[in-house]
Amino acid sequence: MLPSVFAISALIYAVAILTRNMVYCYFSALAMVILFITVDVSNTISGLWDPFMADVFDMQSQYWTAAERNNNELGFSGDILANRIIWFAIALSALTLAYRFFSFTKTAKAVKELAVKAGVEEKLKAAINLNVTVSPKWTVKTHLQQLLYRTKFEMFSVLKSIPFLILMGVSFFLLFFALTGRETLYDVNTYPLTRILLNTISNSLTGILLVVLAFYSAEIIWRERSCKFSEIIDAMPTPNWVFAISKITALALVMHAIVLLGIIIAISIQILSGYDDFKFGNYIGRGLIYYTIAYVYLAVLSCLFQVLASNRMLGMLLFVVFMFILTMSRDIFGVEHSLLS
């Protein structure tokens, strides 16, 4: 475990040093989780690239009896040694790059940004006509227009962000290798049936969507407070439900975008394989509606935890603890009701 902890800590530390941005630290940790899941679900990637060494451990001990698992120790040789050497080298390389490019001195980038913002501010002042008479009307129609505008703002703020593009990239990496490896028993490849590809998408994305929910709910709910803009938002003549629905809609968009990416990859694999029975109704019904709606419900719950918590980290912890208790309720508490599964 210690080499794995050292490698992952070194990579996240290097990202923090080079970017000085907490968001990229979150996504570097998410990338490690996605790499672990990709190695686990794919048969085309070697277990040497698993930072947690779980795949190599399973390969070495898959034929051990229960007694051997309790008493035998893995030898530090073969794939285990190669895995440790690879990730130790990656960790040292990351630390070397962080040491090489880190600087305590401030760059001129902040000055340039201030100059650009000042120029934009002057153009805005020149374009604003202060002689306009405004008579506001706060009706239901006004609130619906505010909801539409806020929803568009929240959506585009997510879609245009670099972390979201990185998220889609790593999701594509995971889904591609998961969907191309369709081996069943005795290393036999199956036809790219729609139901098989949908099951692969759901099995591959479960952990990723939960991690994304925990992270993005914190980012979206705490955005105004992080920018010191929350008090101005509170003073605006806009109902609270407008902000709440727009933020939850943005979270739902992220969930649907990741699942839609998996569906596009699945259809592309079917086309390249010469399979033409696509069954688009199953993709829409089982993929975009039935499978994703559960994560929309969890998005509401995750936002609730962020509102109740005093900081974003505590909100993320509450969501993780709740999901852990819900997942383990069958084994720990003996709860077997289908509504909790």
C-alpha positions as a Python dict, from the first residue, in 0.01 Angstrom:
ca = {
    (1, 'M'): (0, 0, 0),
    (2, 'L'): (278, 247, 80),
    (3, 'P'): (412, 264, -279),
    (4, 'S'): (57, 328, -405),
    (5, 'V'): (1, 602, -147),
    (6, 'F'): (336, 759, -237),
    (7, 'A'): (266, 751, -613),
    (8, 'I'): (-86, 895, -589),
    (9, 'S'): (17, 1159, -334),
    (10, 'A'): (313, 1263, -550),
    (11, 'L'): (95, 1304, -860),
    (12, 'I'): (-173, 1508, -682),
    (13, 'Y'): (93, 1717, -507),
    (14, 'A'): (265, 1787, -839),
    (15, 'V'): (-65, 1895, -995),
    (16, 'A'): (-131, 2126, -698),
    (17, 'I'): (215, 2278, -724),
    (18, 'L'): (203, 2335, -1101),
    (19, 'T'): (-158, 2457, -1133),
    (20, 'R'): (-221, 2607, -786),
    (21, 'N'): (-587, 2523, -840),
    (22, 'M'): (-796, 2297, -618),
    (23, 'V'): (-1020, 2195, -909),
    (24, 'Y'): (-734, 2028, -1096),
    (25, 'C'): (-636, 1846, -777),
    (26, 'Y'): (-987, 1701, -760),
    (27, 'F'): (-968, 1589, -1121),
    (28, 'S'): (-623, 1436, -1083),
    (29, 'A'): (-764, 1220, -802),
    (30, 'L'): (-1064, 1141, -1022),
    (31, 'A'): (-830, 1044, -1306),
    (32, 'M'): (-660, 791, -1076),
    (33, 'V'): (-997, 639, -990),
    (34, 'I'): (-1095, 625, -1358),
    (35, 'L'): (-765, 459, -1447),
    (36, 'F'): (-825, 199, -1175),
    (37, 'I'): (-1178, 127, -1304),
    (38, 'T'): (-1058, 116, -1665),
    (39, 'V'): (-795, -146, -1588),
    (40, 'D'): (-1055, -344, -1391),
    (41, 'V'): (-1326, -348, -1661),
    (42, 'S'): (-1101, -372, -1969),
    (43, 'N'): (-916, -675, -2093),
    (44, 'T'): (-690, -476, -2327),
    (45, 'I'): (-497, -272, -2068),
    (46, 'S'): (-230, -441, -1864),
    (47, 'G'): (-262, -446, -1487),
    (48, 'L'): (80, -281, -1474),
    (49, 'W'): (-97, 54, -1521),
    (50, 'D'): (-320, 9, -1217),
    (51, 'P'): (-193, 253, -951),
    (52, 'F'): (-365, 53, -675),
    (53, 'M'): (-226, -285, -795),
    (54, 'A'): (-566, -450, -748),
    (55, 'D'): (-568, -613, -1092),
    (56, 'V'): (-220, -759, -1047),
    (57, 'F'): (-316, -888, -703),
    (58, 'D'): (-625, -1061, -846),
    (59, 'M'): (-418, -1222, -1122),
    (60, 'Q'): (-164, -1355, -874),
    (61, 'S'): (-417, -1489, -622),
    (62, 'Q'): (-716, -1590, -836),
    (63, 'Y'): (-654, -1964, -787),
    (64, 'W'): (-567, -1948, -418),
    (65, 'T'): (-786, -2122, -164),
    (66, 'A'): (-929, -1939, 135),
    (67, 'A'): (-654, -2079, 357),
    (68, 'E'): (-384, -1967, 113),
    (69, 'R'): (-533, -1618, 95),
    (70, 'N'): (-517, -1596, 475),
    (71, 'N'): (-157, -1719, 505),
    (72, 'N'): (34, -1666, 178),
    (73, 'E'): (216, -1346, 91),
    (74, 'L'): (264, -1208, -257),
    (75, 'G'): (618, -1234, -383),
    (76, 'F'): (784, -909, -477),
    (77, 'S'): (866, -1018, -832),
    (78, 'G'): (718, -1043, -1181),
    (79, 'D'): (424, -814, -1256),
    (80, 'I'): (411, -688, -897),
    (81, 'L'): (771, -568, -911),
    (82, 'A'): (718, -415, -1255),
    (83, 'N'): (404, -234, -1135),
    (84, 'R'): (584, -86, -835),
    (85, 'I'): (882, 24, -1048),
    (86, 'I'): (658, 191, -1308),
    (87, 'W'): (457, 390, -1057),
    (88, 'F'): (760, 478, -847),
    (89, 'A'): (923, 619, -1162),
    (90, 'I'): (604, 812, -1248),
    (91, 'A'): (593, 958, -897),
    (92, 'L'): (958, 1064, -907),
    (93, 'S'): (906, 1220, -1250),
    (94, 'A'): (606, 1417, -1124),
    (95, 'L'): (798, 1545, -823),
    (96, 'T'): (1094, 1638, -1045),
    (97, 'L'): (870, 1837, -1279),
    (98, 'A'): (706, 2010, -984),
    (99, 'Y'): (1046, 2107, -843),
    (100, 'R'): (1170, 2222, -1183),
    (101, 'F'): (881, 2450, -1274),
    (102, 'F'): (763, 2575, -934),
    (103, 'S'): (849, 2934, -851),
    (104, 'F'): (773, 3154, -552),
    (105, 'T'): (790, 3470, -763),
    (106, 'K'): (476, 3623, -906),
    (107, 'T'): (444, 3642, -1281),
    (108, 'A'): (314, 3933, -1486),
    (109, 'K'): (6, 3735, -1585),
    (110, 'A'): (-211, 3890, -1313),
    (111, 'V'): (-114, 4243, -1428),
    (112, 'K'): (-211, 4163, -1786),
    (113, 'E'): (-544, 4022, -1674),
    (114, 'L'): (-619, 4338, -1475),
    (115, 'A'): (-537, 4552, -1775),
    (116, 'V'): (-768, 4348, -1997),
    (117, 'K'): (-1048, 4364, -1742),
    (118, 'A'): (-1005, 4739, -1713),
    (119, 'G'): (-1039, 4776, -2090),
    (120, 'V'): (-1352, 4564, -2095),
    (121, 'E'): (-1500, 4764, -1810),
    (122, 'E'): (-1449, 5092, -2001),
    (123, 'K'): (-1623, 4947, -2309),
    (124, 'L'): (-1917, 4833, -2097),
    (125, 'K'): (-1954, 5174, -1937),
    (126, 'A'): (-1954, 5338, -2280),
    (127, 'A'): (-2218, 5098, -2410),
    (128, 'I'): (-2458, 5139, -2117),
    (129, 'N'): (-2731, 5397, -2156),
    (130, 'L'): (-2811, 5537, -1813),
    (131, 'N'): (-3104, 5746, -1936),
    (132, 'V'): (-3341, 5449, -1974),
    (133, 'T'): (-3650, 5440, -1755),
    (134, 'V'): (-3714, 5095, -1613),
    (135, 'S'): (-4042, 4976, -1464),
    (136, 'P'): (-3985, 4623, -1331),
    (137, 'K'): (-4271, 4374, -1313),
    (138, 'W'): (-4218, 4075, -1083),
    (139, 'T'): (-4467, 3826, -1219),
    (140, 'V'): (-4461, 3452, -1277),
    (141, 'K'): (-4348, 3516, -1635),
    (142, 'T'): (-4056, 3719, -1503),
    (143, 'H'): (-3950, 3439, -1270),
    (144, 'L'): (-3970, 3185, -1553),
    (145, 'Q'): (-3749, 3407, -1769),
    (146, 'Q'): (-3504, 3434, -1480),
    (147, 'L'): (-3508, 3055, -1446),
    (148, 'L'): (-3434, 3015, -1817),
    (149, 'Y'): (-3147, 3263, -1802),
    (150, 'R'): (-2996, 3114, -1487),
    (151, 'T'): (-3025, 2762, -1628),
    (152, 'K'): (-2846, 2868, -1947),
    (153, 'F'): (-2579, 3040, -1738),
    (154, 'E'): (-2522, 2738, -1514),
    (155, 'M'): (-2514, 2500, -1812),
    (156, 'F'): (-2268, 2701, -2017),
    (157, 'S'): (-2050, 2768, -1714),
    (158, 'V'): (-2014, 2390, -1681),
    (159, 'L'): (-1988, 2306, -2052),
    (160, 'K'): (-1722, 2568, -2125),
    (161, 'S'): (-1508, 2493, -1821),
    (162, 'I'): (-1175, 2317, -1866),
    (163, 'P'): (-1247, 2066, -1584),
    (164, 'F'): (-1559, 1950, -1769),
    (165, 'L'): (-1360, 1898, -2090),
    (166, 'I'): (-1102, 1701, -1892),
    (167, 'L'): (-1384, 1498, -1736),
    (168, 'M'): (-1526, 1413, -2078),
    (169, 'G'): (-1179, 1314, -2197),
    (170, 'V'): (-1113, 1071, -1913),
    (171, 'S'): (-1470, 938, -1943),
    (172, 'F'): (-1407, 870, -2311),
    (173, 'F'): (-1089, 684, -2214),
    (174, 'L'): (-1279, 468, -1966),
    (175, 'L'): (-1579, 399, -2189),
    (176, 'F'): (-1376, 319, -2498),
    (177, 'F'): (-1173, 45, -2333),
    (178, 'A'): (-1472, -86, -2138),
    (179, 'L'): (-1692, -115, -2450),
    (180, 'T'): (-1424, -261, -2677),
    (181, 'G'): (-1347, -544, -2433),
    (182, 'R'): (-1660, -759, -2446),
    (183, 'E'): (-1508, -1088, -2336),
    (184, 'T'): (-1735, -1330, -2154),
    (185, 'L'): (-1645, -1682, -2043),
    (186, 'Y'): (-1336, -1851, -2187),
    (187, 'D'): (-1211, -1527, -2349),
    (188, 'V'): (-1486, -1532, -2613),
    (189, 'N'): (-1593, -1196, -2761),
    (190, 'T'): (-1967, -1138, -2790),
    (191, 'Y'): (-2158, -949, -3056),
    (192, 'P'): (-2203, -577, -2974),
    (193, 'L'): (-2563, -620, -2866),
    (194, 'T'): (-2733, -307, -2737),
    (195, 'R'): (-2825, -465, -2404),
    (196, 'I'): (-2466, -581, -2346),
    (197, 'L'): (-2324, -238, -2426),
    (198, 'L'): (-2580, -68, -2201),
    (199, 'N'): (-2489, -300, -1914),
    (200, 'T'): (-2121, -220, -1971),
    (201, 'I'): (-2194, 153, -1966),
    (202, 'S'): (-2390, 129, -1641),
    (203, 'N'): (-2130, -92, -1471),
    (204, 'S'): (-1843, 131, -1581),
    (205, 'L'): (-1997, 468, -1494),
    (206, 'T'): (-2153, 398, -1153),
    (207, 'G'): (-1850, 497, -948),
    (208, 'I'): (-1753, 781, -1182),
    (209, 'L'): (-2096, 945, -1171),
    (210, 'L'): (-2100, 932, -791),
    (211, 'V'): (-1758, 1098, -771),
    (212, 'V'): (-1863, 1361, -1024),
    (213, 'L'): (-2181, 1428, -827),
    (214, 'A'): (-1989, 1481, -504),
    (215, 'F'): (-1743, 1717, -673),
    (216, 'Y'): (-1969, 1918, -905),
    (217, 'S'): (-2241, 1970, -647),
    (218, 'A'): (-1981, 2139, -427),
    (219, 'E'): (-1850, 2351, -713),
    (220, 'I'): (-2193, 2464, -832),
    (221, 'I'): (-2345, 2533, -490),
    (222, 'W'): (-2037, 2711, -354),
    (223, 'R'): (-1948, 2907, -670),
    (224, 'E'): (-2096, 3240, -557),
    (225, 'R'): (-1951, 3212, -207),
    (226, 'S'): (-1608, 3125, -344),
    (227, 'C'): (-1618, 3437, -565),
    (228, 'K'): (-1739, 3657, -273),
    (229, 'F'): (-2059, 3723, -470),
    (230, 'S'): (-2317, 3542, -260),
    (231, 'E'): (-2449, 3848, -75),
    (232, 'I'): (-2514, 4029, -402),
    (233, 'I'): (-2702, 3724, -532),
    (234, 'D'): (-2909, 3713, -212),
    (235, 'A'): (-3004, 4080, -255),
    (236, 'M'): (-3140, 4029, -607),
    (237, 'P'): (-3520, 4021, -663),
    (238, 'T'): (-3513, 3655, -766),
    (239, 'P'): (-3677, 3365, -580),
    (240, 'N'): (-3452, 3101, -426),
    (241, 'W'): (-3614, 2824, -631),
    (242, 'V'): (-3480, 2982, -950),
    (243, 'F'): (-3120, 2934, -834),
    (244, 'A'): (-3187, 2589, -688),
    (245, 'I'): (-3356, 2447, -1000),
    (246, 'S'): (-3093, 2596, -1233),
    (247, 'K'): (-2806, 2442, -1037),
    (248, 'I'): (-2971, 2100, -1016),
    (249, 'T'): (-3045, 2117, -1390),
    (250, 'A'): (-2677, 2186, -1457),
    (251, 'L'): (-2582, 1880, -1250),
    (252, 'A'): (-2834, 1670, -1441),
    (253, 'L'): (-2681, 1796, -1766),
    (254, 'V'): (-2338, 1674, -1660),
    (255, 'M'): (-2479, 1329, -1580),
    (256, 'H'): (-2662, 1305, -1912),
    (257, 'A'): (-2360, 1431, -2106),
    (258, 'I'): (-2137, 1152, -1968),
    (259, 'V'): (-2400, 883, -2035),
    (260, 'L'): (-2465, 1025, -2384),
    (261, 'L'): (-2093, 1003, -2455),
    (262, 'G'): (-2105, 633, -2368),
    (263, 'I'): (-2405, 581, -2596),
    (264, 'I'): (-2229, 756, -2887),
    (265, 'I'): (-1921, 537, -2837),
    (266, 'A'): (-2140, 225, -2818),
    (267, 'I'): (-2322, 309, -3143),
    (268, 'S'): (-1989, 383, -3313),
    (269, 'I'): (-1855, 43, -3206),
    (270, 'Q'): (-2167, -124, -3343),
    (271, 'I'): (-2124, 54, -3677),
    (272, 'L'): (-1756, -36, -3703),
    (273, 'S'): (-1839, -397, -3615),
    (274, 'G'): (-2098, -422, -3893),
    (275, 'Y'): (-2385, -456, -3647),
    (276, 'D'): (-2698, -268, -3757),
    (277, 'D'): (-2964, -362, -3497),
    (278, 'F'): (-2907, -49, -3288),
    (279, 'K'): (-3235, -35, -3092),
    (280, 'F'): (-3225, 339, -3028),
    (281, 'G'): (-3532, 308, -2805),
    (282, 'N'): (-3327, 108, -2555),
    (283, 'Y'): (-3049, 367, -2562),
    (284, 'I'): (-3296, 645, -2488),
    (285, 'G'): (-3520, 456, -2244),
    (286, 'R'): (-3267, 250, -2049),
    (287, 'G'): (-2968, 481, -2092),
    (288, 'L'): (-3073, 844, -2088),
    (289, 'I'): (-3392, 806, -1883),
    (290, 'Y'): (-3406, 497, -1662),
    (291, 'Y'): (-3035, 477, -1573),
    (292, 'T'): (-2965, 850, -1546),
    (293, 'I'): (-3277, 951, -1353),
    (294, 'A'): (-3140, 784, -1041),
    (295, 'Y'): (-2838, 1015, -1048),
    (296, 'V'): (-3065, 1316, -1091),
    (297, 'Y'): (-3229, 1218, -761),
    (298, 'L'): (-2883, 1183, -606),
    (299, 'A'): (-2793, 1527, -747),
    (300, 'V'): (-3078, 1677, -543),
    (301, 'L'): (-2956, 1493, -234),
    (302, 'S'): (-2596, 1602, -291),
    (303, 'C'): (-2704, 1965, -325),
    (304, 'L'): (-2899, 1931, 0),
    (305, 'F'): (-2587, 1814, 184),
    (306, 'Q'): (-2392, 2110, 43),
    (307, 'V'): (-2658, 2354, 161),
    (308, 'L'): (-2671, 2203, 509),
    (309, 'A'): (-2292, 2178, 551),
    (310, 'S'): (-2076, 2466, 670),
    (311, 'N'): (-1818, 2411, 396),
    (312, 'R'): (-1786, 2217, 74),
    (313, 'M'): (-1556, 1948, 212),
    (314, 'L'): (-1804, 1860, 485),
    (315, 'G'): (-2084, 1843, 229),
    (316, 'M'): (-1882, 1606, 11),
    (317, 'L'): (-1802, 1392, 317),
    (318, 'L'): (-2170, 1372, 415),
    (319, 'F'): (-2263, 1257, 65),
    (320, 'V'): (-1988, 994, 60),
    (321, 'V'): (-2084, 864, 405),
    (322, 'F'): (-2452, 846, 306),
    (323, 'M'): (-2373, 652, -13),
    (324, 'F'): (-2146, 416, 181),
    (325, 'I'): (-2418, 345, 438),
    (326, 'L'): (-2678, 300, 164),
    (327, 'T'): (-2451, 65, -31),
    (328, 'M'): (-2354, -142, 272),
    (329, 'S'): (-2701, -147, 432),
    (330, 'R'): (-2777, -490, 284),
    (331, 'D'): (-2464, -648, 432),
    (332, 'I'): (-2435, -456, 758),
    (333, 'F'): (-2795, -398, 863),
    (334, 'G'): (-2962, -680, 673),
    (335, 'V'): (-3188, -438, 483),
    (336, 'E'): (-3296, -610, 163),
    (337, 'H'): (-3578, -387, 41),
    (338, 'S'): (-3554, -316, -333),
    (339, 'L'): (-3604, 58, -280),
    (340, 'L'): (-3266, 74, -102),
    (341, 'S'): (-3072, -129, -358),
}
